[in-house]
Amino acid sequence: GEVGRLLASAELLKQGFGVARPESDDGYDLVSTSAAGRMCRLQVKTRSRGIVYGNGGEMFPVRRRRGAKKNEKSTEDREYRAWEIDAFVFVSLISGHCWVISVDEIDLRKHFKSVSPGDRHDSAWHVLT
């Protein structure tokens, strides 16, 4: 989580965006601001281990988990809602890739989204402008 947010923040700054972090859990991790002034609420998902497919593809969760505290076993797994966030940023600590996908392009009823290096979402920071 935290490493992915920091890497996404660094990449946003490198791409010329402003970056802010909410003080509370409002359902998104970062807010980006483009040079033109467009603000986007970003949900960052990070992978540090797991299966990488033959084409370099990886799977990222697109569901929210809540209630899993250190000593709790029960969690609530629910869908994100399109009005909560504007885009997902998937950060792979395995491959070093970042994928940027508008929330409109993801079926939020599913549990995972598959992405691959070189696909149209790979480093697609323009989605946020």
C-alpha positions in Angstrom: 0.0 0.0 0.0 2.2 2.8 1.2 5.1 2.1 -1.1 2.7 2.1 -4.1 1.1 5.4 -3.0 4.6 7.0 -2.7 5.7 5.6 -6.1 2.4 6.8 -7.8 2.9 10.2 -6.1 6.5 10.5 -7.4 5.4 9.5 -10.9 2.6 12.0 -10.9 5.0 14.8 -9.8 7.4 13.7 -12.5 4.6 14.0 -15.1 3.8 17.5 -14.0 0.8 16.9 -11.8 0.1 18.3 -8.4 -0.5 15.6 -5.7 -2.4 15.6 -2.4 -3.3 13.0 0.1 -6.6 13.0 2.0 -6.3 13.2 5.8 -9.2 10.7 6.2 -10.2 7.5 4.4 -12.7 8.9 1.8 -12.4 5.9 -0.5 -9.4 7.3 -2.5 -5.7 7.4 -1.8 -4.5 10.5 -3.8 -5.8 13.6 -5.5 -4.0 14.6 -8.7 -4.3 18.1 -10.3 -3.4 18.5 -14.0 -1.7 21.7 -15.4 -5.2 22.6 -16.7 -6.6 22.4 -13.2 -8.5 19.1 -13.5 -8.7 17.2 -10.2 -8.9 13.4 -10.0 -9.5 11.1 -7.0 -7.2 8.1 -7.4 -7.4 4.7 -5.8 -3.9 3.1 -5.8 -3.6 -0.7 -5.8 -0.1 -2.2 -5.3 1.3 -5.7 -6.0 4.5 -6.8 -4.5 4.2 -10.5 -5.1 2.1 -13.1 -6.9 1.8 -14.6 -10.3 3.0 -12.7 -13.4 1.6 -14.3 -16.6 3.7 -15.2 -19.7 2.9 -11.9 -21.4 3.9 -10.0 -18.2 0.3 -9.5 -17.3 -0.8 -9.0 -13.7 -4.1 -8.9 -11.8 -5.1 -6.2 -9.4 -8.1 -6.1 -7.0 -10.8 -3.6 -7.8 -12.8 -4.1 -4.6 -12.6 -2.3 -1.3 -11.7 -4.3 1.8 -12.7 -2.8 5.2 -12.7 -3.9 8.8 -9.5 -5.9 8.6 -7.5 -4.6 11.5 -4.5 -6.2 12.9 -6.2 -8.7 15.2 -9.6 -9.0 13.3 -10.5 -11.8 11.0 -13.7 -10.4 9.5 -13.5 -8.0 6.6 -16.1 -6.4 4.4 -15.5 -6.7 0.7 -17.5 -4.3 -1.4 -17.5 -2.6 -4.7 -16.1 0.9 -5.3 -18.6 3.3 -6.7 -18.0 5.4 -9.7 -18.8 8.6 -7.8 -16.1 7.8 -5.2 -13.1 7.7 -7.5 -12.1 8.9 -10.9 -9.3 6.4 -11.7 -7.3 3.5 -10.5 -3.5 3.5 -10.5 -2.1 0.0 -10.4 1.5 -0.1 -9.2 3.6 -3.3 -9.7 6.6 -3.6 -7.5 7.3 -6.8 -9.4 7.7 -5.3 -12.9 8.0 -1.6 -12.1 5.0 -0.7 -14.2 2.2 1.7 -13.4 -1.2 1.5 -15.1 -3.7 4.3 -15.1 -7.3 3.4 -15.8 -10.4 5.6 -15.7 -13.1 4.2 -13.4 -15.4 4.3 -16.4 -13.4 1.5 -18.1 -13.5 -0.9 -15.2 -16.4 -3.3 -14.4 -16.6 -2.5 -10.7 -18.8 -5.6 -10.0 -15.7 -7.8 -10.7 -13.0 -8.5 -8.2 -10.0 -8.1 -10.4 -8.7 -6.3 -13.5 -6.0 -7.8 -15.7 -3.3 -5.5 -17.2 -0.2 -6.1 -19.3 3.0 -4.2 -20.0 2.6 -2.1 -23.1 -1.2 -2.2 -23.1 -3.0 1.1 -23.5 -3.2 1.7 -19.8 0.5 1.3 -19.2 1.8 4.7 -18.0 -1.4 6.3 -19.3 -1.1 9.4 -17.2 -2.9 11.4 -19.9 -6.2 9.9 -18.6 -5.9 12.3 -15.7 -5.6 15.5 -17.8 
